[in-house]
Amino acid sequence: MSPTAPNIEQLEVELGDRSYPILIGNNLINTAGSHIAPRLKGRKVIIVSDENVAPLWLPTFLKSFDELDLDVHSLTLPATETTKSFSHFERLLNDVLALEIDRKTTLVALGGGVIGDIVGFAAAVLLRGIDFIQVPTTLLSQVDSSVGGKTGINTSYGKNLVGAFHQPQLVLADTAALATLPKRELLAGYAEVVKYGLIDDFEFYEWCENNAKLLINGDQNAQRYAVLKSCQSKARIVAADERELGQRALLNLGHTFGHAFEAETGYGNKLLHGEAVSIGCINAFQLSAKLGLCEQQELIRIKKHFSQIGLRNSLSGLADESWTVERLIGHMAKDKKAEAGKITFILARGIGKSFVANDLSIDAVKDVLAQALTDAKS
Ligand code: GLY
């Protein structure tokens, strides 16, 4: 990491000729054009945003291109998880094609994880692949989804089942954008921050315990440090295993459980992705403790931390009589990480000591789910 200008940190995702920088700073959107222009192959830039983000940030973002001799266009999509569907994807492709793009055109995703995923996927397939740039505006997208090149949409069979690995040319994470996030979203995004500590960085986990309240209450230094540390971790893991053949799977800590809960709640406002991940992380540690891999104390410590800051740590108030272990296992089996019916789980030998487990007895998973459902319904 090296400072490029006062208040801007730069780090690199090292992927050979597909390497790219991540810039992190406050008010980066105000000067976005000057960071983006040197990365463009041609003059045409198409900014895709959503109905929540556009009124807040698009005018400032567009203004940053004022002095540049570029052909800039913008498109706006609805602001829901259901935007990541075939129908919106088709409309987006057609709207972009209507702007008469060529192979030197660059798409810019200005928004949260949904916008980053669908725009990245559009860039992956348009004209067999054009450039795109990520400008993530949520904590969740700044610390996770904007980095690493996973793009895609959801189908009725499950989340992110259609997509491509397509790396961006640049990630611009403006921490000022976090000031306009609803607290619930900030908290949900924090689940993906603390995840990095739980995976392999005990020291960062301790930092999280001591600083999460500040971060969630809007402290810019805490937010900036969290984004920086998270992006460093993610960049390191992606550089080592871009296509998730090995250690990148660690980033899915809490996600196998979490995706099942999201599938059950319909990927909507009832349960945000980060909330599903936070419950899933608890379940992953419960499973690890049940298998005798980690101390019960570690699980209790994480649960306490989550509850102290108001982060979801159970299915309480969500799961009703219609939720069953069998249905949840069914969702897990449809996860794209499942292979020949075997579900991959990320387990832990303690905080900061996670590992990938492919050959787990499903009975232990069922026990953890049964307990989680009993606790939620009692
Ligand atoms: N969000 C997990 C990954 O990018 O691999």
Boltz pocket constraint, residues with backbone or C-beta under 6 A from the ligand:
constraints:
  - pocket:
      binder: B
      contacts: [[A, 144], [A, 145], [A, 147], [A, 148], [A, 150], [A, 248], [A, 251], [A, 252]]
      max_distance: 6.0
